Amino acid sequence: METENLPSDLSNLEITNNAANASKKELRYGFSIGSLNFIYDVQIPCELVKGVAIYSVPNTPVWMLGLINLRGSLVPVFNLEKYFDFKEEADNHKLLLVLGKGEKAVAFQLKKYPELLDNLVKLEALPRLIPKIDGYIRAAHKSAETVWLELDKDKFFSTLGEKVCV
């Protein structure tokens, strides 16, 4: 799937999980946050959401943008570029990637649509990482010259949730 071919006027797009294709190859979706590239398995429930209101929450860190109401569930929204202290931020990007469903769902801003990746080669050792992501990476993979990090989503966003409540 090429990201440029996706319609730009989507208000809500659910990424469908194709178990038949996933069993043939280990397919992953990849997205970038600043200079970091992340992957997630096609089996993880996810959704791309565009054009929804984000309701700010008082007295939270600047990287906690607020909450969205997604079919009756309140989903926290993060600006991970701000959290990782990258200079270029996604403030004006209205595309949200929602990972998980219901109470386990989290959302964050993306600049462009995730891309479907296959033929990833697992690296034997993790590359050097920025301190804020250290300890949250399960594995690293390589495709061409790009290193893709497999984030422990539950552990990472649980820690972010704890930092919001402090």
N, C-alpha and C positions, 0 to 999 in steps of 0.2 A: 504494500500500500504506500503510495507516494503522498506525502502530506500536501503538496501543492495542488493535487487533484481534488481535494475535499472542498465542498462548497463553503464559501466564506460567510453565508448568511444563516448558518445553523444556529438555532436558539438552544436546542438540546440535542445531543447525539450520544446514544449509548453505544459503547464499544462492545460488540458481541463476541462471546467466547465460543470458538469453534473447536469442540473437543476432538472431532475426527481429524482435523488438520494438526492440532497440537500433539496428538499421539504419534504422528508420523515424524515430526521434527520438534525440537524444543524451541518454540516460538516465544518471543518476548516483545514487549513494547518498550521503546526507549524515548526518553525525554531529557532535556537539558535544563539545569538551573545554574545560571552563570557559566562557569568553566567546568562544572561537574555534570557527568552524564550518568543517568540512572536507568535501570531496567526493572520491569516487573513482569511476572508470568501472565500469560493470557488467561489463566484460570482465575486470577484475582478479579472479583467484581469491581468494575470501574465504569466511569461515565464522564463524558466531557460535557460541561455546562457553560453556556455563553449567555450573557445578558440578564443575569439574575441580580437582584439587589443584595448587597452585603451590608448587614447591620452591625455597626461597630459596637464594641463592648468597652465601657469606660474602664480606665485604670489597668489596661493591658499593655504589654510590650508593643512597640511599633510594628513588629513582624506578625502580630496577631491582628489580622484585618477585621475579623468579626465572625458573624454567623450567617449562613444562608438557610432558608427553609426549603428543603428538598423533599417534596411529597410528604410533608408533615414531620419530617425529621430535621432537627437543628444540627447543622454540620459546621464545625469550625473551619475557618479559611485562613491560611497562612501565606505570607509572602516570604518564601524561603530565600530569595535573593537578599532581602534585608537581614534575615536571620544569619545567613552565612557571611554577611558583610561584603557582598559584591557591590562594586560601584554602580553598575548598570542594573536598575531595578525594573521589575515588571509592573509597576504601579498602573500604567495605562493599558495593560493587557487584560482584557475581559474574559479570556478563556480560562476556565477552571477545570482541573483534573480532580475528580472525586474518586478516591480509592476506598473500597469497602462499602458496606451497606448498613443502614440503620444507625444504631448507636456506635458502631465501629468505623463509621465513615469519617474521612477527613478530606479537605480540599485545599488546593494551592494553585497559585497562578502559573500559567505557562505562556511563553511567547508564541509558540507554534504547536501544532498538533503532534502527538507522539507518533513515532514511526515504528512499523513492524520490522523486527529484526530476526534473522535466522543465521545459521552458520557461525554462531558465537563460539569462541574458544575460551574455555575457562583457564584463568591464570593460576599458577600454583601458589603465588604469594600476592598479598594485597599491595597495591602501590602506596606510596606515601600520601597521606590524606591530611586535609585541614583538621585541626583539633575538634571542631564542632561536629564532625561526622565520624570521627574516630570511635570505634566500638559499636557502630551501628551498621556496618557493612558485613554481609554474610559471605559474599564472594565478589570477585572481579572477573570480567570477561572482556575479550577483545574482538573487535570486528574491524577489519582493515587496520587503520591506525588509531581508532578510537577505543578508549578504555571505558567500559560500562560497569557501573557499580550496582550490586544487588543490595538494596536497602532493606534492613529489618524494619518494616513499616510500623508494626505494632510497638516495638521497643522505642523507636525514634519519636513517634508522635505521642506516645505515653509520656516520655520525658519532656517534650514540648508542652504538653498539657500541664504537667507539674510546674514548669517554669511560668506559665500563665497565671497559675493560682497563687504564686508566691507573692 
